[in-house]
Amino acid sequence: MNMTMQPAQILVVDDNAMNVKLLSALLEGNGFAVSTAAGGVEALEKIQANKPDLVLLDVMMPDISGYTVCQRLRADEATSLLPIIMVTALDDLERVKAIEMGADDFLCKPINQAELFARVKSLLRINELQERLVHKNEELKQLSETLAEQVQTQVAELEKLAGLKRFLPEQVANKMFRDGGKTLFEPHRAEISVVFIDLRGFTSLVDSAEPEEVMKILSAYHGEMGRLISKHNGTLEHFAGDGIMIFFNDPIPCEAQSDVAIQLAADMQLAFIDLQASWKKMGFQLGFGVGIARGYATLGMMGCEGRFDYAAIGSVCNLSARLCDAAADGEILLDIKTYSNLSQTEGVHPFKEMTPKGFARAIQIYKIDRASLISS
């Protein structure tokens, strides 16, 4: 790729010296660097030694035809995308053959200068985009190799971002793609807002329902909750049956993390109404609770060979889970730190003081009811 702003290199291939001289003069006069070859064999040798950015290739030559040259270039991986313009005075059928042999475009003799420059510039633009794509694929391959060393996985020949998204949360994969993942592998401390959700009555459902029915319910639940998590750019920590943990402000900064966490929880509660109604028709009564807590946690890549996740560790995660456990169907419970950082507290009410399991002292809890979300 012409990354240093040097003039594009064009190889002119023609056994007619006058044609070569004319094309060289036109191209050099417009800022292109030109090299020449008097036949097909010489052209292949020059391309192998120093690949140009584009080839102007005559069809009829004494040693091997332009068609043969074109076929050989297309068969070689190193030149399979090399832009080739066939130059011919032949009829339409022969020009179609030129395209079939792999030419990108063609020019008819005698050469029209305006057409020449238009086609050359167009193919050079396309070539630059192709080269950028090749360069990006190479970067992704190198990134894959770095990941393999750092997380001891067997991710091989990773050539695009979608490969990362197969086993990492989307936000983590995107950040890793942008900065090489250097900060993500090192444990670090950050203040996050954790949203923990799960179903009410799920254990009874598993005991009474057929496995296929349970999977159908979980699929609908995960699909709807996953859609909302993506909408609000939350970092999905894990799915564990009906329990889902999401957090905000890492690895993507989120200034209004408490507000965003509450909005996600509110949207989930409203979306659950339709899910709840559909399951009730199936004979299943399920509820939905949410717990939200804000605090500091240690974050980073954790796991084992072949499977790594982006995880958060800290009491804030445990607190959000305990609040979720305490929430009844339709309730969102939040800690005082989340409450004190909200931009507006309409619809948020003091609930009670409680000492969550595993915590040494009582804390003030606040509540939002699904009914207040519907009325607002």
N, C-alpha and C positions, 0 to 999 in steps of 0.2 A: 504494500500500500504506500502511496506517495505521502508519507507523514511529515516530511521536512520542507514542504512547499517547493520542491524542485519541479522543473517542468516535466510533464508526462512523457514517458519514453514510448515512441511509436516505431515499430519495425515495418518498413515498406518492402514487400517481396514482389519482384517483377523481373522477368528476363529482358524486358525492353528498357534500355538505358534512358531513353527520352522520358518514358513514363515515370521512372524512378526519380529523375532529375526534377521533373515538374512537381510531383507530389512532395518531394523533399523540400523544395523551395516554398511551396504553399504552406506546409506545416511549420517549417522553421520560422517563416515570416509571421506566424501567429503564436509563437512562443513555445512550440513543442520541440522536444529533442528527438532527432530522427537518426535511426540506423537503417541500413539497407542490406538486402540479400538478393542475389541474381537468380536464385532457384530454390526449389523446395528443400533439397538436402541441406544447403547452406543455411536456410531459414531455421530448420530444426536444430542445427548445431548451435546457431547464435541464440536461439530461445533457451536451449538447455544451459548454455554458459551464462546468460544474463537475461532473465525473463523480462520482456517489455510490459508496458501497461496496456498495449493494444497492438494488433497486427492488421495491416492492410495487405490482403493476400490476393494475388492474381490467380485466376483459374487455370489458364493454359500456360504451362511451362515445359521446357524440354526434358527435364529429368523426371520429376514426379509432379503430378497435378496438384493444384490447390486443394482439391477434394481430399486427396490422400494426406496432405499435410494437415488439413483440418481434422480428419479422422484420427490421426496419430496424436495430435494435441489433446483431443477430447478423451482419448483412451488413457492418457497419462494424468494421474491424480494431481500432479503439480501444476498442470496447465489446463485442467478440465474446465475451469471457469474463465480462462483467458479470453478477453473480448476479441472477436475475429470479424472483420468486415471483408467479404469477398468482393473483389473488383472484376467485373465481367462485362463483355459486350454481347453475351449470348442471349437466347430467348428466355421467355418466362419459365419454361420447363427446366432449363438449366439453372435458373435462379432458385427455383423451388428445390432442386437437388442440392444446391449450396446450403440452403437452410437445413435440409435433411441430414447433411453430413456434419452438422453442428455449428455452422456459421451463425453469428448473432444478427447479422445484417448484411446488406450488399449494396454496392454502388454500380451504376451502369456507366460504361464508357460511351462518349467522352465525359470526363468528370465535371460535374457542376460544383463550383467552389462552395456556394452556400450550403448545398446538400452535404458535401463532404464534411464541413465543420459542424453542421448540426448533428450528423450521425456520430461523428467522433466524440463530440462533447457529451452526447446522450449516453453512449456506451461507457465513457469514462466515469460518468456519474454513477451508473449502475455498478461498475467495477469497484468504485470506492465503497459503495454500500456493501457489496459482497465481501470486500476485504475487511471492512469493519466487523461484519458478522463472523468471519473466520477468526479475527483477532479476539473478539468477545468469547467465542467458543474456546479458544486457547486459554483465555483467562479463567474460564469456568473449569477447564480441565486441571489447571494448576491449583485452583481453589479446592477441587476435589482431592487432589493429592495432599494438600496441606491439612484438610480435614481428616483424612485417613491417618495421618501421623499424630494429630493432636487428640482425636477422640477414639483412636484405635478401632475404627470401623473398616469395613471392607467395601466402602462406596467407591466403585471403580468407574472410570471414564465418565465422570459427571460433567456434562457439557452445557447445562443450562439451569436456570434457577428453579424450574419445576422439579428437578431432581431433589433439591434440598427440601422443597415443600412436602415431599412424601413422608419425611420423618421429623420435621421441625414445625413449630407454629409459624404461621405466615409472617408475622411481624419479625420474629427472630431470623427467619430465612432471608427476608429482605434486608435487614440490617447487616447480616453476615455477608450478603452479596455486595453491599456497598463498602464496608470497611474491612473485609477479609476475616471477620469474626474474631479478631485479636482480643477484644475486650470481653467477648461473650464466654470464652472458655475459662477466664480467670474469675474465681469467686469475688463478688463485689457487694457492697452494701448500698441499699437504696430505700427510700420511703415509698411504699406502694399502698394502693387501695385494693383489698382482696374481696372478691364477690364469690360466695359459696352458695350453690343451689342444690337442692335435691327434692325428690318426690315424697309425698306423704302417702303411706299405705303401700309402698313398693314391695316391702318384705312379704306382706300378706298376698300381694299379687303374684309374686314368684311361687309361693306355696300353692296357690289355687289355680293359676292359669296354665295353659299349655305353653311350652317353651316358644313355639312359633308366635303365639300371641304376645308374649313378653318382648320378643325381639321386634315385633311390629310396633309396639308401643314405644320402645326405646329408640327405634329408628326415627319415628316421627318427632319424638322429644328432642333427640340430639340434633336432628336436622333443623328444627325451628330455633332452638337455643344457639346452635352454631351460626346460623344466619345472623342473629342479632349480635353475637360476639364479634363477628367480622364487621358488621355495620358500625359498631362503636370502637373498632380497633383495639379490642381487648386482647391481652396475651392469654391464650388458653393453656393453663398449666397441665390439666389432665381431665380425661373422662374416666370415671370409675363407676360403671353401672349407671345408677341414677344421679350420682354425685358428680358435680362439675365445679372446678375451681378456675377462676379467671382473675387476673390482676392488671392494674394500670400503673403507668409511669416507669415501666422498664420492660423491654429495652428501649421502647419508644417513649420519650418524655411526654408527659401529659400535665400541663399546669393546673387544670381544673379537675384533677383526678377524682375528688369526692363527688363533684357534680356529675361527671361522666359515669361513675360507678352507680350512682342512684338512678340515672336515666336508663342505664342498661337494665337494672333490676326492675324498674317500673315497666319498661317495654316487655320484659320477660313475663311479668305478672299478667299484663294485658293479653299477650299472645297466648298464654296458658289457658285462657278462658275457652278458646275454640278447641284446643286439645282436650281439655277436661270434658267438654260437651261430647266430643266424638267418642271418647273412651267410655263415657257413661252409657252411650247407646250400645256399647259392647258388653255392658254389665259390670264395668270396673269403676270403682270410685277412688280416684287419686287426687291428692292435693299437691301444693307446691309452696315451699318456703325458701326464703333468701336471707342470708346473713352477710353483713358488710362490715369490715374493720379496716382501719388505717394505721400503719406503723412501719417500722424498719424491719427489713429482712435481708438475708444473704441470698444472692441469686447467682446462677451460673449453670453450666452444662453438667448434668449428672446422669449416670447410667452405667451400662456395661457394653462390652464389645458387640457391635451390631445394632444397638439401640441406645440412643442418647436423647434426653429430654432437657428442655430449659425449665429449671425448677426454682421455686422460692422456698426458703426455710426460715422459720421464725415464729414467734408467738402470735404475730398478727394473723398468720394462716390458721393456726389453731383456734384463735378467737372467732374468726369468721365462720369456721365450721361449727363451733359451739353455738353461735348465734343462729345459724341455720337450723341446728337441731331444735332450738327453743322456739323457732318461728312456727306458728300454726299455718294452716292453708290460707293463702292469700296475704300473708304478712311479709314485710321486709323489716328486719331488725338491724340496727346499726349502732356502733359504739359512739362514745362521746367525741372522739377525735374526728370521726367522719362528720358528725353533726356540726361541730364547731368550724369546720372548713367548708361548709355549704354556702353558696352565694345567696341562696334564699331557702327558708325553712318552712314555707307554707305547706301544710299537710303532713309535717313531721311532728310527732307528739312524744313527750316523755312516756316511757312504758313502765319500767320498774328497775330497781337495782337487783343485780343477780351476781352470784359468784360462779362463773363458768367452771366446768370440770377442768382440773389441772391448773387453775389460777388461785392465787393466794388471797385475793381480796375481792370484795364486791365492786362492780362497776355499774355506772348508769347506762341504761339501754334506751334507745329511741325506736319508734315504730312508725311505719307507713302501712296503711291498710289498702288492699286492692279496691275496696269500695270508694275510698277517697280519690284513687287514681281515676276510676270510672267517672265519678262526679265532676272531676276537674276537666 
